[in-house]
Amino acid sequence: MTAVGRARMSLVIVGALVLQLAFLGWFRVQGVHPDVMVLLAVVAGMVGGPDRGAIVGFVVGLVTDLFLQTPFGLSALTFCLVGYAVGLVQGGVLRTSWWLSVATAAAASAAAEILYALLGGIVGQSQMISDRLWLIAGVVGAANAVLAVPAERAVRWAMELSTSRARVGAVGRWR
């Protein structure tokens, strides 16, 4: 990635952090709020492949860890693994459609929340594994499904990848 690409990605990460802290933290469904930061790692894996997904996931995870009271590095590890895994899986898909990106974002985000809790349990945070884990995974997955298309466009712009691939959305055709 070029210097311009790194600057753009930094801007996208800071924008997502502001969105998370200023708005999404207040939007709650049964006490659970969306997690747009994990969505950046997922989308980076989808559009940039496993290496970029892992790198962006690690950086986004470190930034996220600055605002959490969990062991430092737990989000970085989780997001890195998820970004890499999504990049591997998405690399095997020859042609994606808009709904496949949305479904991937939802499933990978939900899986990331479960992985985060499991890794937290391994490092002594047993309270992270609870009956609410399925609710947390569901809310994060659903919210990230809604935010997947704009997040993908932002990450594509940041990574300086072509956005000329046409997508068909619920509102019609757009580029």
Backbone as CSV, one residue per row, in Angstrom:
resi,resn,N_x,N_y,N_z,CA_x,CA_y,CA_z,C_x,C_y,C_z
1,MET,0.849,-1.163,0.000,0.000,0.000,0.000,0.904,1.238,0.000
2,THR,0.525,2.224,-0.750,1.321,3.449,-0.856,1.108,4.320,0.381
3,ALA,1.874,5.392,0.449,1.734,6.331,1.559,0.346,6.959,1.564
4,VAL,-0.176,7.239,0.380,-1.533,7.787,0.281,-2.546,6.751,0.775
5,GLY,-2.330,5.505,0.414,-3.216,4.435,0.862,-3.191,4.268,2.379
6,ARG,-1.995,4.352,2.959,-1.892,4.250,4.418,-2.577,5.436,5.100
7,ALA,-2.427,6.621,4.527,-3.097,7.802,5.090,-4.613,7.658,4.981
8,ARG,-5.075,7.159,3.841,-6.517,6.948,3.671,-7.040,5.901,4.658
9,MET,-6.285,4.806,4.829,-6.724,3.770,5.755,-6.759,4.315,7.182
10,SER,-5.781,5.144,7.528,-5.785,5.770,8.855,-7.027,6.630,9.039
11,LEU,-7.394,7.355,7.995,-8.594,8.182,8.047,-9.849,7.323,8.221
12,VAL,-9.922,6.222,7.509,-11.068,5.318,7.633,-11.125,4.730,9.041
13,ILE,-9.986,4.340,9.599,-9.957,3.768,10.948,-10.393,4.798,11.979
14,VAL,-9.887,6.012,11.877,-10.282,7.063,12.819,-11.767,7.383,12.663
15,GLY,-12.249,7.437,11.436,-13.676,7.677,11.203,-14.540,6.587,11.803
16,ALA,-14.121,5.344,11.646,-14.872,4.228,12.227,-14.835,4.285,13.748
17,LEU,-13.690,4.664,14.313,-13.578,4.784,15.764,-14.506,5.864,16.303
18,VAL,-14.556,7.009,15.627,-15.464,8.078,16.037,-16.909,7.604,15.929
19,LEU,-17.251,6.931,14.843,-18.596,6.385,14.673,-18.931,5.418,15.805
20,GLN,-17.985,4.553,16.140,-18.197,3.566,17.199,-18.396,4.237,18.554
21,LEU,-17.500,5.145,18.906,-17.531,5.749,20.239,-18.629,6.800,20.399
22,ALA,-18.876,7.582,19.360,-19.820,8.686,19.481,-21.269,8.283,19.211
23,PHE,-21.479,7.309,18.335,-22.852,6.993,17.943,-23.265,5.565,18.253
24,LEU,-22.498,4.601,17.777,-22.920,3.204,17.905,-22.874,2.702,19.341
25,GLY,-22.043,3.298,20.162,-22.001,2.909,21.571,-23.297,3.225,22.293
26,TRP,-24.044,4.187,21.787,-25.312,4.568,22.404,-26.498,3.804,21.811
27,PHE,-26.317,3.230,20.659,-27.375,2.461,20.000,-27.305,1.029,20.517
28,ARG,-28.277,0.643,21.323,-28.211,-0.671,21.961,-29.478,-1.475,21.694
29,VAL,-29.292,-2.760,21.526,-30.396,-3.711,21.417,-30.230,-4.676,22.582
30,GLN,-31.127,-4.609,23.537,-31.063,-5.417,24.761,-29.691,-5.310,25.426
31,GLY,-29.164,-4.090,25.470,-27.897,-3.841,26.133,-26.658,-4.131,25.296
32,VAL,-26.824,-4.533,24.045,-25.692,-4.872,23.176,-25.594,-3.827,22.073
33,HIS,-24.382,-3.302,21.854,-24.192,-2.305,20.804,-23.412,-2.912,19.634
34,PRO,-23.606,-2.345,18.434,-22.858,-2.819,17.262,-21.357,-2.600,17.432
35,ASP,-20.564,-3.307,16.631,-19.104,-3.199,16.678,-18.586,-3.006,15.261
36,VAL,-18.433,-1.752,14.864,-18.000,-1.447,13.506,-16.502,-1.683,13.321
37,MET,-15.764,-1.735,14.411,-14.315,-1.923,14.290,-13.984,-3.311,13.744
38,VAL,-14.686,-4.321,14.200,-14.436,-5.661,13.666,-14.835,-5.727,12.191
39,LEU,-15.808,-4.919,11.802,-16.233,-4.887,10.399,-15.098,-4.424,9.489
40,LEU,-14.268,-3.497,9.953,-13.132,-3.050,9.131,-12.168,-4.196,8.854
41,ALA,-11.907,-5.019,9.861,-11.018,-6.163,9.655,-11.629,-7.153,8.669
42,VAL,-12.921,-7.398,8.806,-13.615,-8.333,7.916,-13.584,-7.823,6.485
43,VAL,-13.924,-6.567,6.297,-13.980,-5.996,4.953,-12.582,-5.902,4.341
44,ALA,-11.575,-5.591,5.160,-10.201,-5.555,4.640,-9.790,-6.928,4.130
45,GLY,-10.187,-7.978,4.816,-9.915,-9.325,4.334,-10.669,-9.632,3.054
46,MET,-11.912,-9.154,2.973,-12.725,-9.412,1.785,-12.142,-8.740,0.551
47,VAL,-11.731,-7.495,0.678,-11.298,-6.764,-0.516,-9.795,-6.784,-0.726
48,GLY,-9.018,-6.992,0.323,-7.570,-6.910,0.192,-6.843,-8.229,0.304
49,GLY,-7.556,-9.292,0.639,-6.925,-10.587,0.785,-6.458,-10.842,2.207
50,PRO,-5.892,-12.021,2.432,-5.536,-12.409,3.799,-4.450,-11.554,4.441
51,ASP,-3.452,-11.151,3.678,-2.361,-10.362,4.274,-2.841,-8.988,4.718
52,ARG,-3.520,-8.292,3.836,-4.043,-6.972,4.204,-5.115,-7.088,5.280
53,GLY,-5.930,-8.131,5.210,-6.945,-8.338,6.247,-6.318,-8.514,7.617
54,ALA,-5.227,-9.278,7.673,-4.537,-9.500,8.944,-3.892,-8.212,9.452
55,ILE,-3.258,-7.462,8.561,-2.589,-6.226,8.975,-3.603,-5.195,9.455
56,VAL,-4.639,-4.964,8.669,-5.665,-4.000,9.067,-6.357,-4.479,10.332
57,GLY,-6.643,-5.768,10.425,-7.270,-6.310,11.622,-6.432,-6.092,12.862
58,PHE,-5.130,-6.297,12.739,-4.242,-6.093,13.880,-4.232,-4.629,14.314
59,VAL,-4.093,-3.712,13.355,-4.054,-2.285,13.683,-5.383,-1.834,14.289
60,VAL,-6.485,-2.225,13.667,-7.799,-1.845,14.178,-8.010,-2.444,15.570
61,GLY,-7.551,-3.663,15.765,-7.665,-4.289,17.076,-6.864,-3.567,18.145
62,LEU,-5.654,-3.132,17.803,-4.852,-2.365,18.768,-5.531,-1.051,19.138
63,VAL,-6.082,-0.381,18.138,-6.804,0.869,18.403,-8.010,0.593,19.292
64,THR,-8.720,-0.467,19.012,-9.881,-0.834,19.819,-9.476,-1.156,21.248
65,ASP,-8.369,-1.868,21.409,-7.909,-2.255,22.744,-7.598,-1.055,23.622
66,LEU,-7.278,0.080,23.036,-7.002,1.280,23.824,-8.223,1.755,24.605
67,PHE,-9.419,1.359,24.161,-10.654,1.834,24.772,-11.400,0.754,25.553
68,LEU,-10.805,-0.409,25.707,-11.451,-1.510,26.415,-10.692,-1.845,27.695
69,GLN,-11.394,-2.471,28.617,-10.766,-2.888,29.868,-10.512,-4.391,29.876
70,THR,-10.272,-4.931,28.723,-9.917,-6.345,28.594,-8.411,-6.425,28.386
71,PRO,-7.837,-7.611,28.421,-6.385,-7.718,28.217,-5.959,-7.060,26.902
72,PHE,-4.927,-6.219,26.994,-4.452,-5.506,25.806,-3.915,-6.499,24.789
73,GLY,-4.373,-6.391,23.567,-3.953,-7.276,22.497,-4.993,-8.315,22.136
74,LEU,-6.014,-8.475,22.973,-7.044,-9.486,22.705,-7.830,-9.144,21.439
75,SER,-8.230,-7.890,21.292,-8.935,-7.475,20.068,-8.006,-7.564,18.871
76,ALA,-6.741,-7.178,19.059,-5.781,-7.228,17.950,-5.609,-8.657,17.447
77,LEU,-5.472,-9.584,18.367,-5.334,-10.992,17.980,-6.587,-11.491,17.268
78,THR,-7.740,-11.213,17.842,-9.002,-11.671,17.259,-9.222,-11.084,15.875
79,PHE,-9.074,-9.773,15.743,-9.344,-9.112,14.469,-8.332,-9.540,13.408
80,CYS,-7.099,-9.757,13.818,-6.061,-10.229,12.895,-6.430,-11.600,12.335
81,LEU,-6.819,-12.505,13.214,-7.202,-13.853,12.780,-8.426,-13.829,11.872
82,VAL,-9.401,-13.007,12.225,-10.634,-12.938,11.435,-10.359,-12.311,10.067
83,GLY,-9.593,-11.218,10.026,-9.262,-10.594,8.744,-8.524,-11.544,7.826
84,TYR,-7.593,-12.306,8.403,-6.837,-13.279,7.610,-7.755,-14.395,7.100
85,ALA,-8.592,-14.932,7.979,-9.488,-16.028,7.598,-10.478,-15.594,6.516
86,VAL,-11.033,-14.416,6.665,-11.975,-13.920,5.650,-11.259,-13.734,4.317
87,GLY,-10.040,-13.236,4.356,-9.267,-13.077,3.128,-9.002,-14.399,2.439
88,LEU,-8.713,-15.434,3.232,-8.503,-16.766,2.649,-9.772,-17.305,2.014
89,VAL,-10.873,-17.196,2.728,-12.148,-17.718,2.218,-12.602,-16.923,1.006
90,GLN,-12.508,-15.603,1.087,-12.963,-14.753,-0.010,-12.082,-14.927,-1.239
91,GLY,-10.813,-15.272,-1.051,-9.920,-15.494,-2.186,-10.333,-16.682,-3.029
92,GLY,-11.050,-17.620,-2.445,-11.517,-18.784,-3.169,-12.798,-18.545,-3.943
93,VAL,-13.433,-17.394,-3.738,-14.674,-17.064,-4.423,-14.316,-16.297,-5.690
94,LEU,-14.719,-16.823,-6.821,-14.348,-16.213,-8.093,-15.037,-14.880,-8.329
95,ARG,-16.314,-14.834,-8.084,-17.058,-13.608,-8.329,-18.061,-13.425,-7.207
96,THR,-18.019,-12.272,-6.581,-18.940,-12.028,-5.484,-20.057,-11.116,-5.927
97,SER,-21.148,-11.220,-5.257,-22.259,-10.308,-5.483,-22.470,-9.517,-4.194
98,TRP,-23.308,-8.526,-4.255,-23.496,-7.660,-3.097,-23.995,-8.450,-1.900
99,TRP,-24.881,-9.400,-2.115,-25.452,-10.130,-0.981,-24.441,-11.082,-0.352
100,LEU,-23.490,-11.572,-1.135,-22.465,-12.449,-0.579,-21.525,-11.655,0.334
101,SER,-21.225,-10.431,-0.035,-20.410,-9.569,0.827,-21.138,-9.263,2.130
102,VAL,-22.430,-8.997,2.037,-23.228,-8.707,3.229,-23.295,-9.939,4.129
103,ALA,-23.533,-11.101,3.536,-23.606,-12.338,4.320,-22.253,-12.672,4.950
104,THR,-21.187,-12.463,4.210,-19.851,-12.709,4.751,-19.566,-11.788,5.921
105,ALA,-19.907,-10.518,5.779,-19.685,-9.553,6.861,-20.477,-9.939,8.099
106,ALA,-21.717,-10.355,7.922,-22.546,-10.739,9.069,-21.989,-11.978,9.762
107,ALA,-21.696,-13.009,8.979,-21.211,-14.267,9.566,-19.834,-14.095,10.207
108,ALA,-18.936,-13.395,9.529,-17.584,-13.219,10.069,-17.588,-12.330,11.306
109,SER,-18.446,-11.317,11.334,-18.532,-10.454,12.511,-19.069,-11.221,13.706
110,ALA,-20.092,-12.031,13.483,-20.630,-12.848,14.573,-19.583,-13.846,15.059
111,ALA,-18.880,-14.464,14.131,-17.819,-15.411,14.505,-16.697,-14.716,15.268
112,ALA,-16.390,-13.472,14.894,-15.343,-12.724,15.589,-15.723,-12.469,17.039
113,GLU,-16.985,-12.167,17.287,-17.428,-11.934,18.666,-17.315,-13.213,19.500
114,ILE,-17.646,-14.337,18.900,-17.535,-15.615,19.608,-16.069,-15.953,19.859
115,LEU,-15.228,-15.759,18.839,-13.796,-16.002,18.997,-13.193,-15.098,20.060
116,TYR,-13.603,-13.838,20.083,-13.121,-12.882,21.082,-13.431,-13.373,22.496
117,ALA,-14.655,-13.842,22.701,-15.049,-14.348,24.019,-14.282,-15.620,24.372
118,LEU,-14.106,-16.506,23.409,-13.372,-17.746,23.671,-11.910,-17.467,24.009
119,LEU,-11.280,-16.577,23.248,-9.898,-16.214,23.547,-9.810,-15.508,24.902
120,GLY,-10.808,-14.693,25.206,-10.852,-14.050,26.515,-10.955,-15.074,27.635
121,GLY,-11.750,-16.103,27.426,-11.860,-17.168,28.418,-10.544,-17.898,28.608
122,ILE,-9.809,-18.070,27.532,-8.515,-18.759,27.611,-7.514,-17.962,28.442
123,VAL,-7.566,-16.621,28.337,-6.606,-15.801,29.075,-7.137,-15.356,30.438
124,GLY,-8.190,-16.026,30.920,-8.653,-15.785,32.278,-9.854,-14.871,32.421
125,GLN,-10.459,-14.488,31.339,-11.646,-13.633,31.383,-12.899,-14.490,31.197
126,SER,-13.146,-15.394,32.128,-14.230,-16.365,31.975,-15.610,-15.709,31.924
127,GLN,-15.754,-14.489,32.440,-17.045,-13.799,32.397,-17.458,-13.450,30.967
128,MET,-16.520,-13.497,30.022,-16.838,-13.169,28.631,-17.664,-14.267,27.962
129,ILE,-17.592,-15.461,28.507,-18.376,-16.579,27.960,-19.638,-16.696,28.801
130,SER,-20.749,-16.287,28.209,-22.014,-16.294,28.938,-23.153,-16.649,27.992
131,ASP,-24.346,-16.700,28.547,-25.535,-16.981,27.739,-25.816,-15.840,26.758
132,ARG,-25.340,-14.655,27.063,-25.566,-13.492,26.199,-24.666,-13.476,24.971
133,LEU,-23.722,-14.385,24.899,-22.779,-14.403,23.779,-23.506,-14.543,22.447
134,TRP,-24.549,-15.336,22.400,-25.296,-15.517,21.144,-26.038,-14.243,20.766
135,LEU,-26.560,-13.529,21.780,-27.214,-12.250,21.523,-26.200,-11.239,20.991
136,ILE,-25.031,-11.184,21.607,-23.976,-10.268,21.174,-23.568,-10.565,19.735
137,ALA,-23.335,-11.831,19.436,-22.946,-12.221,18.079,-24.044,-11.879,17.074
138,GLY,-25.281,-12.092,17.448,-26.396,-11.789,16.547,-26.559,-10.308,16.266
139,VAL,-26.475,-9.488,17.312,-26.628,-8.042,17.134,-25.473,-7.477,16.306
140,VAL,-24.254,-7.885,16.623,-23.086,-7.391,15.877,-23.158,-7.863,14.426
141,GLY,-23.519,-9.120,14.205,-23.637,-9.630,12.845,-24.691,-8.892,12.040
142,ALA,-25.853,-8.651,12.647,-26.930,-7.947,11.938,-26.556,-6.497,11.646
143,ALA,-25.982,-5.824,12.625,-25.587,-4.424,12.414,-24.505,-4.315,11.344
144,ASN,-23.545,-5.231,11.372,-22.470,-5.180,10.386,-22.947,-5.579,9.000
145,ALA,-24.003,-6.369,8.923,-24.590,-6.668,7.619,-25.154,-5.397,6.994
146,VAL,-25.775,-4.568,7.818,-26.334,-3.304,7.333,-25.222,-2.346,6.899
147,LEU,-24.108,-2.364,7.624,-23.015,-1.429,7.354,-21.968,-1.967,6.383
148,ALA,-22.152,-3.177,5.887,-21.121,-3.833,5.075,-20.822,-3.113,3.768
149,VAL,-21.835,-2.707,3.053,-21.607,-2.093,1.738,-20.881,-0.752,1.859
150,PRO,-21.321,0.172,2.746,-20.541,1.410,2.865,-19.132,1.174,3.412
151,ALA,-18.977,0.214,4.311,-17.641,-0.091,4.840,-16.746,-0.643,3.738
152,GLU,-17.300,-1.482,2.876,-16.508,-2.031,1.779,-16.056,-0.928,0.826
153,ARG,-16.924,0.002,0.542,-16.545,1.113,-0.343,-15.446,1.962,0.277
154,ALA,-15.550,2.201,1.585,-14.531,3.010,2.270,-13.177,2.302,2.274
155,VAL,-13.171,1.000,2.528,-11.913,0.254,2.565,-11.331,0.128,1.164
156,ARG,-12.167,-0.065,0.165,-11.685,-0.093,-1.223,-11.018,1.229,-1.589
157,TRP,-11.650,2.323,-1.196,-11.079,3.648,-1.453,-9.739,3.784,-0.728
158,ALA,-9.708,3.359,0.534,-8.477,3.473,1.319,-7.357,2.619,0.749
159,MET,-7.683,1.443,0.265,-6.664,0.545,-0.287,-6.356,0.856,-1.743
160,GLU,-6.990,1.888,-2.264,-6.782,2.327,-3.636,-7.079,1.221,-4.641
161,LEU,-8.105,0.443,-4.325,-8.527,-0.616,-5.235,-9.643,-0.095,-6.111
162,SER,-9.787,-0.674,-7.252,-10.799,-0.249,-8.208,-12.187,-0.476,-7.638
163,THR,-13.038,0.521,-7.784,-14.439,0.380,-7.399,-15.318,0.272,-8.635
164,SER,-14.710,-0.050,-9.764,-15.471,-0.096,-11.006,-16.355,-1.329,-11.101
165,ARG,-16.144,-2.293,-10.200,-16.970,-3.491,-10.221,-18.393,-3.110,-9.843
166,ALA,-19.306,-3.336,-10.738,-20.699,-2.957,-10.498,-21.320,-3.875,-9.464
167,ARG,-22.173,-3.308,-8.663,-22.911,-4.071,-7.662,-24.384,-3.736,-7.809
168,VAL,-25.196,-4.683,-7.533,-26.623,-4.463,-7.567,-27.116,-4.492,-6.136
169,GLY,-27.733,-3.413,-5.719,-28.241,-3.318,-4.365,-29.739,-3.303,-4.350
170,ALA,-30.300,-3.131,-3.161,-31.735,-3.111,-3.008,-32.346,-1.890,-3.688
171,VAL,-31.560,-0.834,-3.846,-32.072,0.379,-4.471,-31.735,0.473,-5.940
172,GLY,-31.160,-0.555,-6.487,-30.844,-0.532,-7.908,-29.357,-0.697,-8.160
173,ARG,-28.947,-0.316,-9.343,-27.562,-0.510,-9.759,-26.744,0.730,-9.444
174,TRP,-25.546,0.521,-8.906,-24.641,1.629,-8.609,-23.229,1.217,-8.860
175,ARG,-22.345,2.157,-8.998,-20.925,1.886,-9.221,-20.124,2.506,-8.107
